[in-house]
Each structure stands twice: as C-alpha cells, then as structure tokens.
Amino acid sequence: MRRKTPRRPINASSPAHCGDARLAWALIAPSFVGFAVFAVYPTLRGLYLSFAGYKVLTRPSWVGFGNHVKPAGDQFFWCSLGAGIN
C-alpha cells in the first residue's frame, strides 16, 4: 500500500500567485456580461412591462397592478391556469 505524503499548504501570498485574482476576474468577466445581457436584463424588462400598458410602436405607459388584477376576475384565466397546472 502506498503511503501518502502530506501536502504542503498553498501560500497564496507567494510571488508565484501574484496576479491570480486579476487573471481570474479577466476570465470570469465575459460570463458575467453574458449573464447580465441574456438573463438579468430580459427578466427585469419583462417585470417592468408586466406593470405597463404598451403597443408595439409606442412607449410603455405605467398602469401598475391593472394588468394583474384584470385576469384575476376572469373565469377563463382560472380555467386555463387549472388546465396548465394539471
């Protein structure tokens, strides 16, 4: 059976590791930008537009919870929600 030798602890402050954090951020930054552009922005934009009334070629106007209250009183909404859940 092989005998394991104890590993030496990594010295993060040694000159060999100088600049590792900068390199790590440079490699991770494109994924953060992609996440922000393709996930965060569309989510926030969709949330904003759910509280706004708009048409395709006009600017959105704020209507508040009106877009959420109106379907709550509609029987077809609840019927389709029930069908979608089942």
N, C-alpha and C positions, 0 to 999 in steps of 0.2 A: 504494500500500500504506500502510495506517495505521501510524503509529509509536506504539508503546505507551509510555505514560509510566510511570516506575517508581512503584510504590505505596509509600506511607509505612507504616512498621511500626505496628502497633496498640499503643497504650500502655495496657496493662491496668490500670495504677495511676491512670489519669486519673479525674477526678470523674464523667465520663460513664459509666464502667463500675462505679461504686461500687454494691454490692448485687447484682451479676450472679450471683455464686455463690449467694447466698441465694435468689434467684428460680429459679435452675436447680434447686436442691435441692427447692424447693417444687413445681416442675413434674414432677420425676422421682420424688418420694416416692410418689405413688399407684401408679405402676407397680411400684415395689419392694414395696409392701404387697400388691398383687395377685399378684405373682410368689411372695412368701412364702406367701400363703394358698392359692393354687391349684396350686403346683408343689412348693415345698420341704416344706411340712407333710405333704401326702399321700405324698410319697416317703419321708420319714423314718418316718411312721406305718406304711406298708407294710413297710418294712425291719424295724421293731420287731415287727410282727405275724407276719412270716415266721419269727421265732425264738420265738413264743409259741403256746401252745395255748389256744383260746378257743371259746366258743359265743356265739351272738348276744346273749343276755341276761345273760351272766356276764362277770366281769372276766378279762382275759387272764392266764394263768399262764406263767411262763418255762419253756421246755423246751430252750432252746439249739439246738444243731445237729440235734436229733432230727427236726425237720421236713425237714431237707435230707438226712440220712443215710438215712432210710426209703425215699424214692423211688429213691435210687441203687442199691438192691438189688432193685428191682422190674423185671422184664423188660418189662412193659407201658409203663413210663415211658420206657425207652430206645427201644422200638419207636415210640411216639408222638412222641418227640423227633426221631427219624430221619425220620418222615413229615412232621413240621412243618418241618424244615430243607430237605427236598427239595421 
